[in-house]
Amino acid sequence: MNISVLGCGRWGSFIAYYLSKNNNVTLWGRKEGKSFCLLKEKRKNEYLSLPENILLTDDLELALKSEIVVVSILTQELDSFLKLVVRYPHDKQKFVFCMKGVESDTGRTLTQIAIANGLPKENLALWVGPGHVQNFLQGISNCMLISAYDKELTENLVKLFSTDLIRFYYEDDVLGTEIGSATKNVVGIMSGILDGLNWGCLKGALMTRATYEVSQLITAMGGNFQTVYGLSHLGDYEATLFSPFSRNRMYGEYIVNGQHYNKSAEGVGNTKGIAKLAREYNIDMPLTFALEKILFENADIKQEIKKLFDRPQKYEF
């Protein structure tokens, strides 16, 4: 199978590496991009070396000739990027999005952005779930998830992508999968804040209350509330809330200590987008609203957490 991966950062380069075991893979990156330039010069980055059978290119038209196109770029850049993609023939390719996020200003999910740009709904899929490049490269297996609007596409991708390293599950709730995977990044930043405060004992409460909040939003938007308990959200908590490799957790820890975190943390933009959706659907999401104030209104971190404890008592569910 001919597969292209668009985006050659940490995750995109690993996906190309992983899929090249059994497929012909083209890895695309922006000509001026730091990740692409490093790979072009040395064919390796800080995580891996590219196998020789991976074609590295900055030619987007060439990359879009593959039957399957895996997209691994920043969520907040997806809309502008797809406007470039749709200039080329795109009706037959299957697009698989590997990011976890919603658009910060609009709250649109990945597939909503793709459909708005003219990509056929039945050709869209998601690849989400727990797993860090560092662990996979150590040979540590994990479980992940494929979700698509078309059942046959879901099944075909699971069959094509499965190896001894990653066990894939099917999921037909695309909306719930997108919202769940985006919000786990939000929870990841909050967990990092707790680590920075040395309040890690609160992570149990954070996990259960966050899961409930997200299930309410998914239900209001028309998704299946049970999806939140799967690999797209709750199943990804260890990798996002506890792992030393989690960028979102590290971002939260850094802001507590007044430090600048110089790597991408998708949860920042996701926080703003999810808060917008919560207000739009009239869902009370106090954890998300508190983090929004911390990130975008320079609110005092300890004061915002204290306000959560000062809320009126209520039944858990």
Backbone torsions as a table, in degrees:
resi	resn	phi	psi	omega
1	MET	NA	137.9	175.3
2	ASN	-90.6	120.7	-178.1
3	ILE	-128.2	137.2	173.3
4	SER	-113.6	144.3	175.0
5	VAL	-116.9	120.9	179.8
6	LEU	-99.1	112.7	-175.5
7	GLY	113.9	119.9	-174.1
8	CYS	-119.5	33.9	173.0
9	GLY	-76.1	-159.3	-177.1
10	ARG	-55.0	-52.8	-174.8
11	TRP	-76.8	-42.8	-179.9
12	GLY	-61.1	-42.4	179.6
13	SER	-66.5	-35.5	177.1
14	PHE	-67.7	-42.7	179.5
15	ILE	-58.3	-44.2	177.6
16	ALA	-60.3	-44.9	178.6
17	TYR	-59.4	-46.7	-177.3
18	TYR	-65.3	-47.6	-175.6
19	LEU	-74.5	-19.8	-177.8
20	SER	-71.3	-11.4	178.4
21	LYS	-62.4	-35.4	-173.8
22	ASN	-128.9	7.1	-175.4
23	ASN	-142.2	164.4	170.9
24	ASN	-85.6	119.0	-171.8
25	VAL	-119.7	133.1	170.6
26	THR	-110.8	128.6	179.4
27	LEU	-110.3	119.1	-177.7
28	TRP	-105.1	143.2	173.1
29	GLY	-146.2	159.7	177.4
30	ARG	-67.7	135.5	-175.4
31	LYS	-54.1	-38.5	-176.6
32	GLU	-93.2	-0.7	-175.9
33	GLY	-70.9	143.8	-178.7
34	LYS	-61.9	-43.2	-179.0
35	SER	-64.2	-43.2	-179.7
36	PHE	-64.9	-44.9	-178.8
37	CYS	-60.5	-39.8	178.9
38	LEU	-65.1	-44.9	179.6
39	LEU	-67.0	-37.2	179.8
40	LYS	-65.7	-37.8	-177.5
41	GLU	-75.6	-44.1	-171.6
42	LYS	-119.1	-9.1	-174.0
43	ARG	54.9	32.7	173.8
44	LYS	-158.2	158.6	173.2
45	ASN	-128.6	-163.9	-175.8
46	GLU	-71.6	-8.0	-177.0
47	TYR	-109.4	-38.2	-170.9
48	LEU	-155.3	166.6	171.5
49	SER	-108.2	136.2	-179.2
50	LEU	-74.2	129.2	173.0
51	PRO	-60.1	153.1	-176.2
52	GLU	-65.2	-22.6	-177.0
53	ASN	-82.9	3.6	174.4
54	ILE	-91.9	125.1	176.2
55	LEU	-86.5	116.9	178.5
56	LEU	-96.7	127.1	-175.4
57	THR	-148.4	157.3	170.7
58	ASP	-111.4	12.5	-179.4
59	ASP	-91.5	101.4	-175.9
60	LEU	-66.0	-38.8	179.4
61	GLU	-60.4	-41.8	177.3
62	LEU	-63.0	-45.3	-177.7
63	ALA	-63.9	-30.1	-176.9
64	LEU	-82.4	6.8	177.2
65	LYS	-87.8	-7.7	179.2
66	SER	-74.5	154.5	179.6
67	GLU	-66.9	-35.4	-179.8
68	ILE	-121.8	131.2	-179.0
69	VAL	-120.6	113.4	178.6
70	VAL	-94.8	127.2	-176.2
71	VAL	-108.7	123.8	-179.4
72	SER	-137.7	77.4	177.8
73	ILE	-129.4	178.5	178.1
74	LEU	-69.2	135.4	-178.6
75	THR	-54.9	-41.4	-175.4
76	GLN	-69.5	-10.8	177.6
77	GLU	-103.0	-0.7	-171.4
78	LEU	-64.5	-44.9	-176.3
79	ASP	-59.3	-50.0	-179.5
80	SER	-66.0	-33.8	179.5
81	PHE	-68.7	-42.8	-179.6
82	LEU	-66.3	-25.6	175.2
83	LYS	-64.9	-25.9	173.2
84	LEU	-79.5	-41.2	-177.0
85	VAL	-60.2	-44.2	-172.7
86	VAL	-74.9	-1.1	172.7
87	ARG	-71.3	-19.9	-179.1
88	TYR	-106.0	162.3	177.5
89	PRO	-54.6	130.9	-173.4
90	HIS	-145.4	12.1	-175.4
91	ASP	-81.8	-20.8	-175.6
92	LYS	-102.0	-25.3	-178.0
93	GLN	-69.2	147.3	172.7
94	LYS	-97.4	125.7	-177.6
95	PHE	-103.9	126.5	-178.8
96	VAL	-117.2	115.3	-178.4
97	PHE	-93.4	128.4	-176.7
98	CYS	-109.4	6.4	178.3
99	MET	-85.7	171.6	-180.0
100	LYS	-135.4	92.2	-176.2
101	GLY	-174.5	171.1	171.1
102	VAL	-127.4	157.4	179.8
103	GLU	-68.1	129.7	-171.0
104	SER	-65.1	-40.7	-174.8
105	ASP	-82.0	-24.6	-174.3
106	THR	-116.2	-23.6	-174.4
107	GLY	80.5	4.6	-179.8
108	ARG	-66.3	141.2	176.0
109	THR	-81.9	172.8	-178.3
110	LEU	-59.7	-47.7	-177.6
111	THR	-71.7	-30.5	175.3
112	GLN	-64.0	-40.1	176.6
113	ILE	-64.3	-43.1	-178.5
114	ALA	-64.5	-44.7	-179.6
115	ILE	-64.1	-40.2	178.8
116	ALA	-62.7	-25.6	178.7
117	ASN	-92.4	4.5	172.8
118	GLY	98.4	6.2	176.4
119	LEU	-78.1	133.8	-178.2
120	PRO	-62.5	131.9	-176.8
121	LYS	-55.7	-41.2	-176.1
122	GLU	-70.4	-8.9	179.9
123	ASN	-100.9	8.3	-173.9
124	LEU	-106.4	141.9	178.5
125	ALA	-147.0	164.2	178.0
126	LEU	-122.5	144.6	173.5
127	TRP	-126.3	105.3	-176.0
128	VAL	-136.5	179.2	178.3
129	GLY	122.2	174.3	-174.8
130	PRO	-71.9	149.9	176.0
131	GLY	148.8	130.3	175.6
132	HIS	-113.9	144.2	179.3
133	VAL	-51.9	-44.2	-176.7
134	GLN	-59.0	-40.6	179.6
135	ASN	-71.1	-44.4	-179.9
136	PHE	-60.3	-40.2	-178.5
137	LEU	-71.2	-14.9	172.7
138	GLN	-87.2	0.0	180.0
139	GLY	83.9	15.3	-179.4
140	ILE	-87.6	118.3	-176.1
141	SER	-75.7	160.6	175.3
142	ASN	-153.7	173.5	178.7
143	CYS	-109.3	139.2	178.7
144	MET	-136.6	-173.5	-166.9
145	LEU	-140.2	139.0	170.1
146	ILE	-117.1	128.1	178.9
147	SER	-130.5	132.5	179.8
148	ALA	-147.7	161.2	177.0
149	TYR	-72.1	-28.9	-178.4
150	ASP	-101.6	122.3	-176.3
151	LYS	-61.0	-41.6	-178.9
152	GLU	-63.9	-39.2	177.7
153	LEU	-63.6	-43.2	177.9
154	THR	-56.5	-49.7	-177.2
155	GLU	-65.0	-40.1	-179.9
156	ASN	-65.7	-40.7	-179.6
157	LEU	-68.7	-40.5	177.3
158	VAL	-60.0	-43.6	179.1
159	LYS	-64.5	-41.9	-176.6
160	LEU	-71.2	-39.0	-172.9
161	PHE	-89.1	-17.3	-173.3
162	SER	-70.3	137.8	172.9
163	THR	-144.4	-177.1	176.0
164	ASP	-67.5	-18.2	-177.9
165	LEU	-83.1	-36.0	-179.3
166	ILE	-128.8	123.0	173.0
167	ARG	-95.9	120.4	-178.2
168	PHE	-98.8	145.7	172.6
169	TYR	-114.9	157.6	175.3
170	TYR	-88.6	150.7	172.3
171	GLU	-150.2	130.0	-179.0
172	ASP	-103.2	-3.5	178.3
173	ASP	-92.4	85.0	-176.4
174	VAL	-63.8	-45.7	-179.1
175	LEU	-59.7	-49.5	-179.9
176	GLY	-61.7	-37.1	178.2
177	THR	-64.5	-42.7	-178.8
178	GLU	-67.6	-45.3	-179.4
179	ILE	-68.6	-41.2	179.5
180	GLY	-62.9	-43.2	-178.1
181	SER	-71.5	-32.5	178.2
182	ALA	-70.3	-43.4	-175.6
183	THR	-73.4	-23.7	177.5
184	LYS	-65.4	-26.3	175.0
185	ASN	-70.2	-34.9	175.7
186	VAL	-63.2	-46.8	178.8
187	VAL	-64.1	-32.7	178.4
188	GLY	-61.7	-41.5	177.8
189	ILE	-64.9	-42.7	179.0
190	MET	-62.4	-36.4	178.8
191	SER	-66.5	-36.1	176.7
192	GLY	-65.8	-36.1	175.6
193	ILE	-61.7	-42.9	177.9
194	LEU	-63.1	-39.5	177.1
195	ASP	-63.6	-41.3	-179.7
196	GLY	-64.6	-30.1	178.3
197	LEU	-87.6	-3.3	-172.8
198	ASN	61.9	35.4	178.3
199	TRP	-112.3	36.5	-177.9
200	GLY	-59.2	-19.6	179.0
201	CYS	-64.5	-16.2	179.8
202	LEU	-86.0	-2.0	-176.6
203	LYS	-65.1	-31.0	177.0
204	GLY	-61.8	-46.6	177.6
205	ALA	-64.7	-40.7	178.5
206	LEU	-58.6	-46.4	-176.4
207	MET	-63.9	-46.4	-175.5
208	THR	-71.4	-39.9	179.9
209	ARG	-71.6	-37.8	179.2
210	ALA	-64.8	-42.6	179.5
211	THR	-60.6	-41.0	178.6
212	TYR	-65.2	-45.2	178.7
213	GLU	-55.8	-48.3	-176.1
214	VAL	-66.5	-38.5	179.0
215	SER	-61.6	-35.7	178.5
216	GLN	-66.4	-41.2	179.6
217	LEU	-67.3	-44.9	179.4
218	ILE	-59.1	-43.7	179.7
219	THR	-62.6	-45.2	-178.7
220	ALA	-63.0	-31.4	-178.5
221	MET	-84.7	-5.4	177.0
222	GLY	102.5	8.9	177.3
223	GLY	-91.6	-177.3	-179.9
224	ASN	-94.5	118.7	-176.9
225	PHE	-59.4	-25.3	-178.5
226	GLN	-68.4	-22.3	-178.1
227	THR	-58.8	-31.4	-177.7
228	VAL	-62.5	-23.6	-178.6
229	TYR	-88.4	3.3	-178.9
230	GLY	-97.1	-162.0	-172.9
231	LEU	-70.2	-21.4	-178.2
232	SER	-74.5	-21.8	-178.0
233	HIS	-129.7	-82.6	-176.4
234	LEU	-59.1	-38.8	-179.5
235	GLY	-67.4	-13.7	179.7
236	ASP	-101.1	5.5	-176.5
237	TYR	-66.4	-40.5	-178.3
238	GLU	-60.0	-46.2	-177.3
239	ALA	-67.9	-25.0	-174.4
240	THR	-102.9	-34.3	-174.7
241	LEU	-97.2	-18.2	-173.5
242	PHE	-125.1	-30.0	-173.0
243	SER	-66.9	139.2	174.6
244	PRO	-67.5	-12.7	179.9
245	PHE	-90.0	-5.1	-176.7
246	SER	-74.8	117.0	-179.5
247	ARG	-70.5	-35.3	178.8
248	ASN	-66.7	-42.7	176.9
249	ARG	-62.8	-43.4	179.4
250	MET	-63.2	-37.7	178.6
251	TYR	-59.3	-45.9	178.7
252	GLY	-61.6	-41.0	179.7
253	GLU	-65.5	-38.6	-179.3
254	TYR	-65.3	-43.3	-175.4
255	ILE	-68.7	-28.5	174.8
256	VAL	-62.3	-39.3	-177.2
257	ASN	-88.8	7.4	177.6
258	GLY	69.5	24.7	-178.4
259	GLN	-103.2	157.5	177.1
260	HIS	-94.3	126.9	177.3
261	TYR	-98.6	118.1	-169.7
262	ASN	-95.9	15.0	175.1
263	LYS	-114.7	162.0	-176.2
264	SER	-70.4	137.4	174.4
265	ALA	-131.0	99.9	-174.1
266	GLU	-59.8	-23.5	-177.6
267	GLY	-63.2	-21.7	-179.6
268	VAL	-65.4	-56.6	177.3
269	GLY	-64.1	-35.2	179.3
270	ASN	-62.3	-37.0	-179.4
271	THR	-58.6	-45.9	-179.3
272	LYS	-65.4	-43.4	-179.2
273	GLY	-67.1	-41.9	-179.8
274	ILE	-68.8	-38.5	177.1
275	ALA	-61.3	-39.0	177.8
276	LYS	-62.9	-44.5	179.1
277	LEU	-64.1	-40.6	179.9
278	ALA	-59.6	-42.4	179.0
279	ARG	-69.7	-39.6	-179.3
280	GLU	-62.3	-39.1	-178.5
281	TYR	-98.5	8.9	176.0
282	ASN	56.6	47.4	178.4
283	ILE	-109.7	128.4	178.8
284	ASP	-78.4	114.0	179.3
285	MET	-127.5	74.3	-173.6
286	PRO	-58.7	-34.7	179.2
287	LEU	-65.2	-44.8	179.3
288	THR	-65.6	-42.8	179.8
289	PHE	-64.3	-37.6	178.2
290	ALA	-65.0	-43.5	179.9
291	LEU	-67.1	-35.7	176.7
292	GLU	-59.0	-42.9	179.5
293	LYS	-66.0	-38.4	179.8
294	ILE	-66.2	-43.8	-174.5
295	LEU	-79.1	-35.9	-170.0
296	PHE	-116.0	-11.1	-179.8
297	GLU	-121.7	8.6	177.8
298	ASN	56.3	34.2	179.8
299	ALA	-70.3	152.4	178.0
300	ASP	-67.9	126.2	-173.7
301	ILE	-62.2	-50.7	-177.9
302	LYS	-64.4	-36.8	179.5
303	GLN	-64.6	-40.7	179.8
304	GLU	-66.1	-38.6	177.6
305	ILE	-68.5	-39.4	177.9
306	LYS	-60.7	-39.1	179.3
307	LYS	-61.3	-32.8	177.6
308	LEU	-64.4	-35.9	179.3
309	PHE	-77.6	-21.6	-179.2
310	ASP	-86.2	-2.9	178.3
311	ARG	-64.6	152.3	-179.6
312	PRO	-58.0	146.4	177.2
313	GLN	-64.7	150.2	-177.8
314	LYS	-156.4	165.8	172.8
315	TYR	-66.4	148.1	-177.7
316	GLU	-63.7	-44.1	-179.5
317	PHE	-128.0	NA	NA
